Amino acid sequence: MSLLEQINQKQFSVAVIGLGYVGLPLAVEFAKAGIPTLGIDVDPEKIATLNRGENYIQDLDSGVVGGVLENGTLRASTDETLLPNYDIIYICVPTPFSANKDPDISYVLQAAESVQRNLRDGQCIILKSTTFPNTTEGHVQPILERGGKKVGTDFYLAFSPERIDPGNKVWHTANTPIVVGGVTEECTRIAAAANRVIIEKVVEVSSPKVAEMEKLLENIFRSVNIALVNELAQLCDRMGGVNIWEVVEAAATKPFGFMPFFPGPGIGGHCILIDPYYLSWQARQYDFVTNFITLAAEVNESMPFYVQRMVIRQIANSTVRLQDAKILICGVAFKRDVDDLRHSPALRVMELLKQDGAANLCYVDPYIPTVDVHGTVLHAQPYSDQLIADSDVVVITTDHTNFDYEAIVRNAKVVIDTRNATKHVRQGREKIHLLGSGNG
Ligand SMILES: NC(=O)c1ccc[n+]([C@@H]2O[C@H](COP(=O)([O-])OP(=O)(O)OC[C@H]3O[C@@H](n4cnc5c(N)ncnc54)[C@H](O)[C@@H]3O)[C@@H](O)[C@H]2O)c1
């Protein structure tokens, strides 16, 4: 039976390399569909956690994860020599950037090496890590072919980028359409068929390069649009009398040709901040300057500095010195309702304030137990009205839905709101300094 027929009859197996925010949900989804699935990770702690039947990804239902582990549909291991037993191998490892913001595809290359060491005829490898065009064909394929096997005949290879949006209650793995581009048509057909087992709509494109580029376009699109409203927020602050949040909401009433984006303290996470740099780095090899990407990064990365100045202005207007001021940061996760701290703009704001001499910084965040602010480890404070009341300035950096914004404003002396989280608060609005409203 061909691999395609096996997939269509659901008689195949899946291995997922890299069990993070992308890989574990993917592996669980296949296991839920009854497909024997192996999860591989180099982190022994993650594997040990799973082998105790426990879950570490907030979006996943721990009962479901425990169930598929208990009934053996999902196995977890650090042992790459198990790979030959599996028909489809997904690679979901990190693609960070270096200190100079150049792409670091070393994890992808290491994962490709471990696949190559264990490659058997007839397997299909699907790269999901976000990366620059030509990674699949120019970097992964040569590693896999090193032993003499040929793509399209001995094994199959495709790129199919991930679109998971942690914390999103509406769009999840099954109902979010996904794109796939194989090195050959057969590669595309096989990879698309595997994806269709767990995803309702799969869009086939002509090559891995198209799939790689479309993923970057998605994230650059967000970065550019967020930068646009961040710039307009700063203009509104300078003009006074115009609230950017009201402006965006009014514009969003246009039923076509407009999509709302909102300002904030900066962008974070493993995607929108990093991915545009993958393309601007590659463009330089073609003597091409990606102006939109550069400008968007400049505006977005200036936002934590802008919020830092908002805080310092409020302290300057009070009777305390910055060194003594008790500054409470509300929310340090990089976005609402997630437990992900990676490249969080809130953390950047804390680092900048610490650099300026603020010695009395603390934070509340139900999802992040500790943070490291330039070498100082802080523990999340338990939320209390007293904590708010004792603070000289409260800064809302992440608008978690379980914060009580009425209580925050009621008890605080001064609130700096960078997310419009206090939009519905009625009492005490004179204490609120809202980014982009002219009273920041
Ligand atoms: N997090 C998201 O929301 C999201 C969304 C879309 C795309 N992506 C992309 O997906 C990729 C993975 O992101 P993530 O957030 O899941 O990362 P993550 O850091 O949460 O998980 C990656 C996992 O890979 C493991 N790993 C690293 N090298 C390995 C190797 N050689 N063999 C086995 N395991 C290895 C790590 O230990 C880690 O557990 C990135 O390219 C990212 O840009 C992420």
The ligand as a Gaussian input file, in Angstrom:
#p B3LYP/6-31G(d) Opt

LIG

0 1
 N        4.225000      29.475000      19.496000
 C        3.423000      29.827000      18.516000
 O        2.362000      30.351000      18.761000
 C        3.785000      29.567000      17.062000
 C        2.822000      29.811000      16.081000
 C        3.144000      29.574000      14.757000
 C        4.419000      29.145000      14.419000
 N        5.354000      28.936000      15.397000
 C        6.672000      28.444000      15.002000
 O        6.763000      27.071000      15.365000
 C        8.107000      26.751000      15.749000
 C        8.120000      26.156000      17.143000
 O        7.667000      27.135000      18.052000
 P        7.200000      26.772000      19.517000
 O        6.544000      27.993000      20.046000
 O        6.460000      25.495000      19.535000
 O        8.626000      26.562000      20.234000
 P        8.890000      25.942000      21.685000
 O       10.167000      26.516000      22.136000
 O        7.657000      26.084000      22.526000
 O        9.058000      24.376000      21.400000
 C       10.099000      23.850000      20.663000
 C       10.505000      22.514000      21.268000
 O       11.509000      21.930000      20.423000
 C       12.426000      21.239000      21.259000
 N       13.634000      20.997000      20.482000
 C       14.606000      21.860000      20.116000
 N       15.523000      21.248000      19.352000
 C       15.129000      19.960000      19.231000
 C       15.654000      18.833000      18.551000
 N       16.758000      18.914000      17.823000
 N       15.004000      17.657000      18.663000
 C       13.879000      17.555000      19.392000
 N       13.321000      18.599000      20.041000
 C       13.938000      19.787000      19.947000
 C       12.580000      22.155000      22.448000
 O       13.086000      21.466000      23.564000
 C       11.125000      22.619000      22.657000
 O       10.420000      21.769000      23.526000
 C        8.901000      28.044000      15.608000
 O        9.494000      28.082000      14.335000
 C        7.830000      29.123000      15.698000
 O        8.199000      30.303000      15.025000
 C        5.066000      29.130000      16.715000

